[in-house]
Amino acid sequence: MAKQTILIIEDEKDIRELLTYSLQREGYAVLHDSGGIEGLATARSKLPDLILLDLMLPDMDGLSICRELGRGQNTASIPVIILTAKGDETDRVVGLSLGADDYMVKPFSMRELLLRIRNVFKRHTRINLGESLSRHGVHLDLSAHKATVNGAIVDLTATEFRLLENMMRCAGQALTREQMLNNIWGYQFEGYVRTVDTHVRRLRSKLGGAADAVETVRGVGYRFKE
C-alpha cells in the first residue's frame, strides 16, 4: 500500500523540521513548503492526502489558502488541519467554516497531533467504495466524493460533503449542533457549536433548488427531509 502523503505549509523552520521528522517516523510521506503561495501550488500539483496548514504565513494567509482549496475541484476534498499560534476564536471558527477538518493551537503535543491526523484519515476512509446516497434530487457518490443536485455537479468542501452526508444518513431525524460536530469531527469543539450554522448556510447556498431539504429545527438543530 502506498504511503499517505502529508503536505506541511509552515514558515517556522524548527516546527517544519519537527513535523517532518515525526511524520516520517510514523510512516507518512512528507512534502513541505515555507510559503503560502508555494504551498498552494504544491497542493494543486501533488494532491496530498492531508495538509497541515499554518494560519500566519508571510505571503498568503492560511484562511485564504483554505478558501482557494475549497474552490478547486481536485483540492476541495483534501482534509486540512490548521496550525495556529493565535488564540482568537474567530480565526478558528472561520477556518472550520472554510472547510478545515481540525485545528491545533501552538504549542501543541505531537502525540495529540498524530492522533488527530489518524482520526481525520479514519473519517475520510470509505468502507463501501460503491456506496451512494440519494434524496430530494441530491445525490452523493461517496467513492468519487462527488455531489450533484438534479444532475448538476455541486462543488462542496470536504467538511460540507461530510455534513450533508451525515444529515442524509439521518434523514427525518433532528440532529443537534453538538451531535453534528461530534459526528463530523469525531469529538466536541466546546464553544464552537455555532460554526455548524455557518456550514449549513454555505451548504444551502450551494444546493440551490434542493436547499429546502435542509430544515431548521428551532431550538434543536437541523434535519434533512425524509
C-alpha positions in Angstrom: 0.0 0.0 0.0 1.3 3.5 -0.9 2.2 5.8 1.9 -0.2 8.5 2.7 1.3 11.9 1.8 1.0 14.9 4.1 1.9 18.5 3.0 3.2 20.8 5.6 2.7 24.6 4.9 4.6 26.3 7.7 7.1 29.2 7.7 8.8 28.4 11.0 11.8 26.1 10.2 12.0 24.4 13.6 8.4 23.4 13.5 8.5 22.3 9.9 11.6 20.1 10.6 10.0 18.6 13.8 6.8 17.8 11.9 8.7 16.3 9.0 10.8 14.1 11.3 7.8 13.0 13.4 5.5 12.2 10.4 8.2 10.3 8.5 8.9 8.2 11.6 5.2 7.3 11.6 5.4 6.1 8.1 4.0 9.1 6.2 5.4 10.6 3.0 6.0 14.3 3.6 6.1 17.4 1.4 6.8 20.8 2.9 6.7 24.5 1.9 7.5 27.6 3.9 5.2 30.0 2.0 1.5 30.1 1.3 1.7 30.7 -2.5 4.2 27.9 -2.9 2.3 25.6 -0.6 -1.0 26.2 -2.5 0.8 25.4 -5.8 2.2 22.1 -4.3 -1.3 21.2 -3.1 -2.7 21.7 -6.6 0.0 19.8 -8.3 0.8 17.0 -5.9 -2.7 16.5 -4.4 -1.6 15.3 -0.9 -3.8 13.1 1.3 -3.8 15.8 4.1 -2.5 19.3 4.7 -1.1 20.8 7.9 -1.6 24.5 7.4 -0.2 27.4 9.4 -2.5 30.4 9.5 0.2 33.1 9.8 2.3 32.9 6.7 4.4 35.7 5.2 2.9 35.9 1.7 -0.6 34.3 1.8 -2.5 33.7 5.0 -3.9 30.2 5.8 -7.5 31.2 5.6 -7.1 32.4 2.0 -5.4 29.1 1.2 -8.4 27.2 2.8 -10.7 29.3 0.6 -8.7 28.5 -2.5 -8.5 24.8 -1.8 -12.3 24.7 -1.3 -12.8 26.3 -4.7 -10.7 23.7 -6.5 -12.5 20.6 -7.9 -9.4 18.5 -7.2 -8.4 20.1 -3.9 -11.8 20.6 -2.1 -11.8 17.1 -0.8 -8.2 17.3 0.7 -8.5 17.3 4.6 -6.9 20.3 6.3 -5.7 20.6 9.9 -4.9 24.2 10.8 -1.9 25.0 13.0 -2.1 28.4 14.7 -0.5 30.4 17.5 -3.4 32.7 17.5 -5.9 32.5 20.4 -8.6 34.3 18.6 -11.7 32.2 18.4 -12.8 33.9 15.2 -9.8 32.6 13.2 -10.5 29.0 14.3 -14.2 29.3 13.6 -13.6 30.8 10.2 -11.1 28.1 9.4 -13.6 25.4 10.2 -16.3 27.2 8.2 -14.0 27.3 5.2 -13.6 23.5 5.2 -10.8 22.8 7.6 -11.2 19.5 9.4 -9.5 20.4 12.6 -7.1 22.8 14.3 -4.2 22.7 16.8 -3.1 25.7 18.8 0.7 26.2 19.2 2.5 24.9 21.2 0.8 21.5 20.7 1.5 18.0 21.7 3.0 15.9 18.8 1.2 12.8 20.2 -2.1 14.6 20.1 -1.5 15.9 16.6 -0.7 12.4 15.3 -3.9 11.1 17.0 -5.9 13.8 15.2 -4.2 13.0 11.9 -5.2 9.4 12.3 -8.7 10.4 13.2 -9.0 12.6 10.1 -7.8 9.8 7.8 -10.2 7.4 9.5 -13.1 9.7 8.9 -12.2 10.0 5.2 -12.0 6.3 4.6 -14.9 4.7 2.9 -15.6 1.1 3.8 -18.0 0.6 0.9 -16.5 2.2 -2.1 -19.6 1.8 -4.2 -21.9 3.5 -1.7 -24.1 6.4 -2.7 -26.9 8.4 -1.1 -29.9 10.0 -3.0 -32.7 12.1 -1.6 -34.8 15.0 -2.9 -32.7 15.4 -6.0 -29.4 15.4 -4.1 -27.0 12.6 -5.0 -23.8 11.8 -3.2 -21.3 9.4 -4.7 -19.1 8.6 -1.7 -16.3 6.8 -3.5 -15.8 9.7 -6.0 -16.6 12.3 -3.4 -19.0 13.9 -5.8 -22.2 15.7 -5.1 -24.9 16.5 -7.7 -28.3 18.3 -7.4 -30.8 17.3 -10.1 -27.8 16.0 -12.2 -25.7 19.2 -11.9 -22.3 18.9 -10.1 -22.1 20.9 -6.9 -18.6 21.8 -5.5 -18.5 21.1 -1.8 -15.6 21.3 0.6 -14.7 18.1 2.4 -16.5 19.3 5.6 -19.6 20.4 3.7 -19.7 17.0 2.0 -19.5 15.1 5.3 -22.1 17.5 6.8 -24.5 16.7 4.0 -23.7 13.0 4.1 -24.4 12.9 7.9 -27.7 14.6 7.5 -28.8 12.4 4.6 -27.9 9.3 6.5 -30.1 10.5 9.4 -32.9 11.8 7.2 -36.0 12.6 9.1 -34.0 12.8 12.4 -33.4 16.1 14.1 -29.7 16.5 14.9 -28.4 18.9 17.5 -25.4 21.1 16.7 -23.4 19.2 19.3 -24.3 15.9 17.6 -23.3 17.2 14.2 -19.9 18.4 15.4 -19.3 15.1 17.1 -20.3 13.1 14.1 -18.2 15.1 11.7 -15.1 15.9 13.6 -15.2 12.9 16.0 -15.3 14.9 19.2 -16.7 18.1 20.7 -15.4 21.6 19.9 -16.5 23.2 23.1 -17.8 26.7 22.5 -17.8 26.4 18.7 -21.2 24.7 18.0 -22.3 27.8 16.2 -19.9 27.0 13.4 -22.4 24.4 12.3 -24.8 27.3 11.4 -22.1 28.8 9.1 -21.6 25.4 7.4 -25.3 24.9 6.9 -25.7 28.4 5.4 -22.9 27.8 2.9 -24.3 24.3 2.1 -27.8 25.6 1.5 -26.4 28.3 -0.8 -24.8 25.6 -2.9 -27.8 23.2 -3.0 -29.9 25.7 -5.0 -33.4 24.3 -5.5 -32.8 21.5 -3.0 -31.8 23.9 -0.2 -35.2 23.5 1.5 -34.4 19.8 2.0 -32.2 21.0 4.9 -34.7 22.1 7.5 -34.0 24.1 10.7 -35.5 22.6 13.8 -36.0 25.5 16.1 -34.3 25.2 19.5 -32.6 21.9 18.4 -30.5 22.0 15.2 -31.1 20.7 11.7 -32.9 17.9 9.8 -32.7 16.6 6.3 -36.2 15.8 4.9 -37.1 12.1 5.0 
